[in-house]
Amino acid sequence: MDNTFSVYKIDDRSLIAFIKREIHNLALQLGFSPHRAAETDIIVAELTSNLIKYASGGELLYRAHFNDDHNEIEIYCLDKGQGIENTAKIMNDGYSTSNTLGQGLGAIKRLSNDFQIYSIKGWGTVQYIKICDKSDFLIPLPTNELNFSALSVNYPGEKVCGDGYYVKQTKRGFQIFVGDGLGHGVHAQEAVQQAIKVFKQSGDSDPCAILRDIHDQVKKTRGLVGTIASVDYKSEHWSLCGIGNINTRIHNGLENKTYTPYNGIIGHNIPRTLNNTLVPYQKHQIIVMHSDGLGTRWNLNDLTSIIKQNPSVIAATLYKDNVRGTDDATVLVGKII
């Protein structure tokens, strides 16, 4: 299983049975018991039927993960409906209203291992659901200072994604890479996956040096754009360097700044001189990195209380409002805790 989400636009009730069956079979492949797969069916049925009844449609995104201690299915449910005025109230099993998405959300929360919801009246709703093979499995807390989530989807009609990302821990902190292979499809995927391989193996702490190394080792591919953000706990700073149009912003409360990458294509032509941008590293910062599959005219401050949400909800919110639908799309959100 790769890191990309499958996407379905839910605008017709006839799709519900197909999607339920597809996710049910996926659950069984992951080792879910028949009972746990049936509980997954209930979650999917509630999400999709609510989209049709109360939001006039929306999108369902899902992916599977094989992990060492558990297997899981992640689901995003996104809509641009009327929104929910009081999300706490509608968490009670059996609560519903005649004209807002709310029916069954209590059941979804009870049957899932993790459930997050964000809604604004007149804007719509984002729901994030994680279903593990064991219903009593407790989602572990982050083991370091970075709590992150990423959402990647293929170019419509493609079976593979030309975007990619990777986060790794280092002796001095952590490093984030987000890349976008030129175009889309298999050749774009080959370029970005080769870049990720080099990034994983690199022991360098300097983003510029790592990008130069990637450049040298992906010359036989189509090429890509990419950005690396590296944190050093001791010096308490970010080092940022990017080549091509990966959008990178760091938020400090209500303030945020976008960091401009260099022009060029990794694997083809990059500037002779590369310098890292140094940024103070502080608790409670939020870093957002995304490919050009998302538009750039967004501001987290326009969304009520969004910075209080989990990275998964922030990523899905940015995707919902800004995905272009004309390319692969990836958005990674990290919160410093």
C-alpha positions in Angstrom: 0.0 0.0 0.0 1.3 3.4 -0.9 0.7 6.7 0.9 -1.9 8.1 -1.5 -5.6 8.3 -0.8 -8.3 7.0 -3.2 -10.9 9.6 -3.9 -14.6 9.2 -4.6 -17.1 12.0 -5.3 -20.3 11.1 -3.6 -23.2 12.6 -5.5 -25.4 9.6 -6.1 -26.8 7.0 -3.6 -26.0 4.2 -6.1 -22.3 4.7 -5.3 -22.7 3.9 -1.6 -22.9 0.1 -2.0 -19.9 0.0 -4.3 -17.7 2.0 -1.9 -18.9 0.0 1.1 -17.9 -3.2 -0.7 -14.5 -1.8 -1.7 -13.6 -0.7 1.8 -15.0 -3.9 3.3 -12.8 -6.0 1.1 -9.8 -3.8 1.9 -10.5 -4.3 5.6 -10.4 -8.0 5.2 -7.2 -7.8 3.3 -5.7 -5.9 6.2 -6.6 -8.7 8.6 -9.8 -7.1 10.1 -12.1 -9.7 11.7 -15.5 -10.1 10.0 -17.1 -8.3 13.0 -14.6 -5.4 12.7 -15.1 -5.2 8.9 -18.9 -5.0 9.6 -18.3 -2.1 12.0 -16.3 -0.4 9.2 -19.3 -0.9 6.9 -21.5 1.0 9.4 -19.0 3.9 9.5 -18.8 4.1 5.7 -22.6 3.8 5.4 -23.2 6.6 7.9 -20.6 8.9 6.2 -21.8 8.4 2.7 -25.5 8.5 3.4 -25.1 11.7 5.4 -23.3 13.3 2.5 -26.2 12.5 0.2 -29.0 13.5 2.6 -27.6 16.5 4.3 -24.8 18.0 2.2 -25.9 17.3 -1.4 -22.8 15.3 -1.9 -19.1 15.6 -1.2 -15.9 13.6 -1.3 -14.7 10.4 0.5 -11.0 9.8 0.6 -9.4 6.6 2.1 -6.2 4.7 2.3 -4.8 1.6 4.1 -1.7 1.1 6.2 0.1 -2.0 7.3 2.0 -1.3 10.6 4.1 -3.3 12.9 1.6 -3.4 15.8 -1.7 -2.7 14.0 -3.2 -2.2 10.6 -5.6 0.6 9.8 -7.9 2.4 7.4 -7.9 6.2 7.3 -11.0 8.0 5.9 -11.6 11.7 5.1 -15.2 12.9 4.5 -15.4 16.4 3.1 -18.4 18.5 2.1 -19.4 22.0 1.3 -22.8 21.8 2.8 -24.5 23.9 5.5 -22.1 22.9 8.2 -22.8 22.1 11.8 -23.4 24.8 14.4 -22.7 22.6 17.5 -20.5 19.6 16.8 -20.4 18.6 20.5 -24.2 18.2 20.6 -24.5 16.1 17.5 -22.0 13.6 18.9 -24.8 11.9 20.9 -25.9 8.6 19.3 -29.3 9.1 17.6 -29.1 12.8 17.4 -30.1 14.3 14.0 -31.7 17.4 12.5 -33.8 17.7 9.5 -31.4 19.7 7.4 -27.8 19.4 8.7 -25.3 16.6 8.5 -25.4 15.0 12.0 -27.2 11.7 11.9 -25.0 8.8 13.2 -21.9 10.8 14.1 -22.0 9.5 17.6 -21.9 5.9 16.2 -19.0 6.8 13.9 -17.0 8.2 16.9 -17.8 5.1 19.0 -16.8 2.6 16.4 -13.6 4.3 15.2 -10.2 4.5 17.0 -9.9 8.2 16.1 -12.5 10.6 15.0 -12.0 14.3 14.4 -14.5 16.8 13.1 -14.3 20.5 12.0 -17.3 22.4 10.8 -18.3 26.0 10.1 -21.9 27.1 9.5 -22.2 27.9 5.8 -18.7 26.5 4.9 -19.1 22.7 5.3 -17.6 19.9 7.3 -14.3 17.9 7.4 -14.3 14.6 9.2 -11.2 12.4 9.8 -11.7 8.8 10.8 -9.1 6.1 11.7 -10.3 2.5 12.0 -7.8 0.0 13.3 -8.0 -3.8 13.1 -8.5 -3.9 16.8 -11.4 -1.8 18.1 -9.6 -1.2 21.5 -6.3 -0.2 20.0 -5.2 3.2 21.5 -3.6 5.5 18.9 0.0 6.3 20.3 0.9 9.9 21.0 3.8 11.4 18.9 7.2 10.4 20.3 8.9 13.6 19.3 8.2 17.3 19.0 6.6 17.0 15.5 3.0 15.9 15.1 2.3 15.7 11.4 -0.2 14.4 8.8 -0.1 14.4 5.0 -2.7 13.9 2.3 -1.8 12.9 -1.2 -4.1 12.1 -4.1 -3.4 11.0 -7.7 -4.1 13.1 -10.8 -7.7 12.1 -11.7 -7.6 8.9 -13.7 -4.0 7.9 -12.8 -3.2 4.8 -10.8 0.0 6.2 -9.2 1.0 9.6 -7.7 3.8 11.8 -8.9 4.0 13.6 -5.6 5.8 12.3 -2.6 6.8 13.1 1.0 8.9 11.7 3.7 9.6 12.7 7.3 12.7 11.3 9.2 14.1 11.6 12.6 17.8 12.6 12.9 20.2 12.7 15.8 19.8 16.5 16.0 16.1 16.8 15.2 14.0 15.9 12.1 13.8 16.6 8.4 10.8 16.9 6.0 10.9 16.4 2.3 8.1 17.2 -0.1 8.5 16.6 -3.9 6.6 16.7 -7.1 7.7 14.8 -10.2 7.3 16.7 -13.4 3.9 15.9 -15.0 2.0 13.0 -13.5 1.8 9.2 -13.9 4.5 6.5 -13.7 7.5 8.7 -14.8 6.7 11.4 -12.3 6.4 8.8 -9.6 9.8 7.3 -10.5 11.4 10.7 -10.2 10.0 11.6 -6.8 10.5 8.1 -5.4 14.1 8.1 -6.4 14.5 11.5 -4.7 12.9 10.1 -1.5 15.3 7.2 -1.6 18.3 9.5 -1.7 16.7 11.7 1.1 16.2 8.6 3.3 19.8 7.5 2.9 21.4 10.9 3.4 23.1 11.6 6.7 23.6 15.3 5.9 21.9 17.9 8.0 22.2 20.6 5.3 19.1 20.8 3.0 21.1 22.5 0.3 23.6 19.6 0.3 20.9 17.0 0.3 19.1 18.7 -2.7 22.4 18.7 -4.6 22.8 15.0 -3.9 19.3 14.3 -5.1 19.9 16.4 -8.2 23.0 14.2 -9.1 21.2 11.0 -8.6 17.9 11.7 -10.4 19.4 12.9 -13.7 18.1 9.9 -15.6 14.5 10.6 -14.5 12.0 13.1 -15.7 13.1 15.4 -12.8 11.1 17.0 -10.0 10.7 20.0 -7.7 11.2 19.7 -4.0 11.8 21.3 -0.7 13.5 20.2 2.5 12.8 21.6 6.0 15.3 20.5 8.6 15.1 21.2 12.4 18.1 21.2 14.7 16.9 21.0 18.4 20.2 22.3 19.8 20.4 25.5 17.7 16.6 25.9 17.7 16.2 26.8 14.1 14.7 25.6 10.9 16.9 25.3 7.8 14.8 25.5 4.6 15.8 25.1 1.0 13.6 24.4 -2.1 13.9 24.2 -5.8 10.7 24.7 -7.8 7.2 25.4 -6.8 6.6 23.6 -3.5 4.7 26.1 -1.3 6.1 26.3 2.3 4.7 28.4 5.1 5.5 28.5 8.8 2.8 29.9 11.2 3.5 31.5 14.5 0.1 32.1 16.0 -1.7 34.6 13.8 1.6 35.5 11.9 2.8 33.4 9.0 5.5 33.7 6.3 5.9 32.0 2.9 9.4 30.9 2.0 10.3 31.3 -1.6 12.2 28.5 -3.3 14.8 28.8 -6.0 13.9 28.4 -9.7 14.9 25.2 -11.4 14.2 21.5 -11.9 16.0 18.9 -9.7 17.8 16.5 -12.0 18.0 19.0 -14.9 19.0 22.5 -13.9 19.5 24.0 -10.5 21.2 27.2 -9.4 25.0 27.1 -8.8 24.6 28.8 -5.5 22.1 27.5 -2.9 21.7 28.9 0.6 19.4 27.7 3.4 16.9 30.1 4.9 17.2 30.0 8.7 14.0 30.5 10.8 13.7 30.4 14.6 12.2 27.1 15.8 9.5 27.5 18.4 6.8 25.5 20.2 3.3 25.6 18.7 4.5 26.5 15.2 2.6 25.0 12.2 4.5 24.2 9.0 2.5 23.7 5.8 4.1 22.3 2.7 2.2 21.5 -0.5 2.6 20.8 -4.2 1.0 22.9 -7.0 -1.9 20.5 -7.0 -3.3 23.0 -4.5 -3.8 26.7 -5.0 -1.9 29.1 -2.8 -4.5 31.7 -2.0 -5.4 30.5 1.4 -4.9 31.8 4.9 -5.5 29.7 8.0 -6.6 32.9 9.9 -9.7 33.0 7.7 -10.9 29.7 9.3 -12.3 29.9 12.8 -10.1 28.0 15.4 -8.5 25.9 12.7 -5.0 26.2 14.3 -6.4 24.3 17.3 -7.2 21.3 15.2 -5.1 18.2 14.6 -2.7 18.3 11.5 -5.0 15.7 9.8 -8.0 18.1 9.9 -5.9 21.1 8.9 -4.5 19.2 5.9 -8.0 18.1 4.8 -9.4 21.6 5.2 -6.7 23.0 2.9 -7.3 20.2 0.4 -11.1 20.8 0.4 -10.8 24.5 -0.3 -7.8 24.6 -2.6 -7.4 21.4 -4.6 -7.2 22.2 -8.3 -8.1 18.7 -9.7 -5.7 19.1 -12.6 -2.6 17.4 -11.1 -1.4 15.2 -8.3 -1.9 17.0 -5.0 -0.1 16.7 -1.7 -0.3 18.7 1.5 1.7 18.1 4.6 0.9 19.8 7.9 3.2 19.6 11.0 2.5 21.0 14.4 5.4 21.6 16.9 4.2 20.3 20.3 
